[in-house]
Amino acid sequence: MASSQLGARGQCLRLLKTRGFLLLKLSAAILAVLLFCEFLIYYLVIFRCSWPELKTPEGAGTLGAPKAPEPVLRAMFLADTHLLGAVRGHWLDKLRREWQMERAFQTAVWLLQPEVVFILGDIFDEGKWSSPEAWADDVGRFWKVFRHPPHVQLRAVAGNHDIGFHYHFVMVNSVALEGDGCDICSRAEAELLEISHWLNCSREEHSPRGCGDRQRLPASAPILLQHFPLYRRNDANCSGEDAAPPDEKYTPFKERYDVLSWEVSRKLLWWLRPRLILSGHTHSACEVQHRAGVLEVSVPSFSWRNRNNPSFIMGSITPMDYALAKCYLPREDMVLTTYCVAAGCLMLITLIPTGLVSAPFHFGQRVLRKFKTM
């Protein structure tokens, strides 16, 4: 009697030990999947990105001593983060999308070490109708997601000022360029004309009449940063894996809604004479050649909420030259597939000890043996 009780107790202990070991393995597997999908995958994907190299001009440094290289500014450009607000934002959607952008941004800043980061508008999703309390909460979340070291500067195109300077850049609040004579639009156009005059004075070797003794800007064409793209009919000529879907490429763009008007676009090109334009708004990638060979790059959205394959642009920039490269973030479908495969494997690990999986397997083996002997 005593021996049977001891045997039953030992069997019970072995069962508890087996279940405890199984639970420990399941917990370790779940933690490993979470660690990979929510942290490590960002490092593995962004680690493959590198800053573009500037081409050395032919003949540089051939006469006498080699020419000292110009300092290169490393800039990141991202767009359309669309942080959700209190009205339209479900808490789970908000948590998921903001975590994705936070991990992507923090990983990129840590690995790539940019000197300046530009966000090309549509930072918030509900800025037009947020209450003061909701707006304060949105701004607080923005600074949490896009926190950065003191040596990295963060600049947003749409801010307290319509137009501003930063290094070789002209940042324009293109929302204020409706061209309908409104107060903000009139102010924006007046500031643009002033900047155009300032740039023209700096381009001349000797200050022309009317320039005065104002500080001269670097003698290089500026880079124009704005939210709305310059006028184009549609995205039909855009290509690449992150371009607009085929069913959207040929949809005509509305002036002053999808793109700037033709008239305003012409004015910006004439007034500023930029060497490069970077814009957002469409959530998809595109490269457009405007007159005089000015390249415009539409930066895709940085958020999974707008794209399955978000990305950002990396720029190596000097006063006279630039080089661009694109850095892709982890694909949302890849992360979801990893979770689904891991969940299936964990279910098998859980069911095998119960015999629910082994019984059909053995039955299939017996059927195959009978089929072979026939």
N, C-alpha and C positions, 0 to 999 in steps of 0.2 A: 504493500500500500504506500509506504513512504517512498519507495523507489519510483513508483508511478507518478507520485506528486512532484518529485524532483525532476523527472523527465519532462513533465508538462510545463513545469516552471522554466526549465532550460530552453524548451522549445519556444515558449512565450518570449523569453529574453532574446533569443536569436531572431525572432520575428521583429521585435521592437528595434533591435540593432540594425536589421536589414532595412526596415522602413526609415530609420533615422539616417542611415547612410544614403538611402535613395533621396530623402528630402534634402540632405546636404548637397548632393550632386545637382539636384534640380535648382537649388538656390544659387549655387556657383555658376551654373549654366545661364540662368536668367540674368545674373549680375554681369556676366561676360558679354552677353548679347546687348544689354543696355549700355555697357561701357563702350562697346564697338560702335553701335548705331548713334549714340548721342554725344560721343566725344572723339574717339579715335578716327572715325571715318573722315572727319573734317581735316585732321592732320594728314591722313594718307592721300586725300584728294588734292588739297591745296599745296602740299609739299611738292607736287609735280610742276607747279607754276614758277616762273622765273621772270625777272625783269628783262624787258627787251633791250637789246644792244643797239646803240647808235652807230651808224656807219661813219667811218673816218673819211673825211673828204680827201680826194686824190690830191697829192702834192703837199699835204699838211706836214710841216716840219722838214721839208726837203732842203730848204735853204738855211744853212747855218745850224743853230741849235734847234732841237725839236720843239715844236709848238706845244705850250702847256695846254692840257685838255681843259675844256670848259666844265665848270661844276654842273653836275646833272641832278635835277630835282626828280625825286621818285614820288609820283602821285597816284593815288587810287581814285577811281571814279565809279560810283554806284548810284542806282536810281530806283525810284518807286518802291520804297520800303513799305508804305501803306500800313503803318501801325494802327490796329483796330481801336475803335473808341467804345464808349459806353452804350451807344444806340444800336449799332449793327454788329458789334463784335461779341460772338459767343465765347464764353470763358475758355473752353477747350481749344477752340480755333485760335484764340488770342495767345494762349499758353504755347501751343505747338509752333505757330509761325514765329513768334518772337524768340523762342528758344533756338530755333533754326538760325535766325538772323544773328542772334547774339553769339552763338558758337562759331558761325562762319566768320563774323567780323573779328571777334577776339582772336581766333586762330590765324586769320590772314594778317592782322596787325603784328602778332607775335612772330610769325614765320617770315613775313616779307619785309617788315620794318619800313613802312612808307614814312615819308616826311610830312605829307599832307593828304587828307582824304576829303573828297568833294562828294556831296550827295545832291543829285540833280533833280530835286523837287519831289512832290507827292510823298513827303515824309509821313504824314498822317492821313488817315482815311476819312476822318470826320471833322477836320478843322473848320469847315464852313458852318457847322451848326452845334459845335460843342459848347456846353455851359462853361463858365469860368472854372468850376471845380473839376469838371471832366477834362478840360484843357490842361489844367495844372497836373492832373494825374497822367495824361498822355505825355507831357513834356518830361515828367519824372521818369517814366518808363523808357522814353527815348534815350535819356542820358545813361540809364542803366544798360540798355542794349548796346549802345555805341560809346561806352566809356573807353578812354584811351590814355596812354601815358602822356605826361606833360610835354614831351618833345615832339609829339605828333599833333599837328593842327587839324581840326575838323571844321569844314566850311560847308554850309548849306546854301543852295542857290536862292531859295525863297526865304527871306529873313526880314529883319527890321528895315533894311535899306533895299531899295529897288535895284540899285546898281552899285557894284563895288569892285575894287582892285585887289588882287592877291598875286604876287609874283608876276608872271607873264599872262595872267588871266583877266578877262573881263566877265564878271558874273552878272547876268541879266535876269530880272524877274519877268519872264515872258508873259505871265498872266496879265501884266500891266500894259501889254502892247496890243490892245484891241484895235487901236487906231480910230476910236469913235469920239475922241475929244473929251473923254471923262477926265476928272481932276487928276487921278493917279496916272492915267495915260499921258496927259499933257506934261506932268512932272517928269515922267520916265523919258519921254522924247526930248525934253529940255536937257536932262542929264546926259542922255546919249549924245546929243549934239555937242555938249561941253566936253565929253570924253573924246569924241571924234576930233574936236579942235585941238585938244591936248595931245593926242596921238600924232596928228599932223605936224604940230610944232616940234615934237620930239624926233620925227623922221627927217626933218631938214637939218643939214649940217650947220647952217647959221639960222638963228631964230628969225622967222619972218615977222613982218609988221603985225602987231596985235597979239603976239605971244607973250610979251613982257618977260619978266625974270622968273617965271614959274619953274618949278622943278621939272627937269626933263626925265621922261620915261626911258627904259631901255629901248635902243633902236632896233626893235624887232616887232614883227606883226604879232598881235595878241592871239590868245586862244579863247574862243567864245564859249561860255558855259551857260546853259539855259535848260528849262524844263521842256517847253514845247519845241518840236522840230521846226526847222524852216519849211516853207511850203514845198510839198511834193504831192503828186496826184494820188498815189497809193504806194503799197509796198511790193509792187509787181517785180521790181528789179532787185529785191533783197534776197539773199541766199544764205545758206548755213543752217546748221541744226537748230539754232535758236532764233531763226527768222520766223515771221508770222506764218501760221498754218496756211495750207493752200487755199482753203475756203475763205480766208480773210485777206489774202494778198491783193486781190483785185477790187476790193471794196473801196470806192472813192473816199478820200479824206475830206472832212468838212473844214473849211477855213475858219480860224478862230475857235475851233473846238478840238479837232484832232491835230492840226498843224497851225502855224502862224499864217496870216494872209500873205498873198503874193507880194502885196505892196510893202508890208512891214518887213518881210524877208529881204526884199530888194534894198530897203533902207539900211538894214543891219549890215548887209554885205558891203554897201557903199560907204557907210559911215565908219565902220570899224576895220574893214579890210583884213579880216582874220586869216590866219594860216591854217586853223583847225577849228571845228565846231563839235562840241559834245552835247547831246541832248538825251531826254528820256521820254516819258509819257506813254509811248506805244506798248511798253512791256516786252517788246521784241527787238531783235538786233537788226541793224541795217546800216549800210554804207552808201552814201550819196555824194556824187561829185557835183558841186555847184559851179557857177561860172568862175573863170580864172583858176580852175583846178582846185578850189577849196573843198576839202573833204569834210563831210559831216558824218559822225558816228553816233547812231542811236544806241544807247546803253540799255540792255535788257533789265527787267526787274530783278531785284535782289532777293525776292521773297518767294517761297513755295506757294503762297496763296495765288500768285499770278502766273507762275511758270513751274513746270516740272523740273527744268534744268536751269536754275538761275546762275548768274555770273556777274563779274565786274571787270572793269578795264584797268590795266596797269600801264602807266605812262612814264617813260624816261624822257625828261624835257630839259632843253637848254634854251638860251635866248634865241638861237637861230635854227634849232632842229628839234625833232621829236621822234619817238618810236613808241608804238602801242602794241600791247598783247592782251589777250583775253584769258581770264582765269575762271574756270567752271567750278561751281560748288557741287556737293553731292546731290545726285538726282533723288527726288522724293520716291519714285517708284522703286528704285534700288533699295532704299532703306525699308520700305514697306515689304518688299519681297524677302529681304533678310529676316524681318520679324516673322513673316508667315512660314518660311522654311524652318526657322528655329522653333516656332510653336509646334509644327508638325513633328519635328525630331523629339521634342520634349514629351509630346503625347505618346510617342512610341516607347520612349524610355519608361514612362509611367505605366503603360499597359502591359509591357512584356512580362514583368514579374507576376501579374495577375492571371496570365494564361489566356487572356482574351485575344492576344495577337498570335501566340504560338499555336493555338488550336487550329485556326484556319490555315496556318502555314503547313502544319503536319498533314491536315486533310488534303491540301493541294499536292503534297509530296506523294501520298498514297495513290491519288488519282493518276499522277504521272507514271508511277511504277506499274499500275494496272494497264495503262495505255501502251507502255513499252512491251509488256509481256504478251499483248494480244497479237 
